[in-house]
């Protein structure tokens, strides 16, 4: 007998509890945006914007994370499983523990890209969304993208098999397309 083909969600081992929690967290977005500005205090927006742009343009895939966030951990696990080479920018342990520059970067990420939640994924310097949610202007987020693009998971796994060093071939293709 032929085994049933796995759905992208099964192939990615998508966490349904985290997906549900993400939807719930989305309801808190206005409050979290306000809170991030209070936490950041007064800062030089142009300087922080410059730092953020430098970081998100530093490689093909950049993921801004919190080190203790289950959403960040899950996003990195999926990218690792798929062989996608990425640069990680850790803002801190978790949103409520941020101080100084990290809190300022979180607030400015919200101003620049409409999201204070992490992870935030960037492809070729452009916002791509988070783990389960998009960027609000057309990018779907990691899991929805992989679930909606026919063959995306298989393609990434093929690239990983061809290039186990970390997705250099995929990075070259995306740079040329972007």
Order of alpha helices (4+ residues) and beta strands (2+ residues): alpha-alpha-alpha-alpha-beta-alpha-beta-alpha-beta-beta-alpha-alpha-alpha
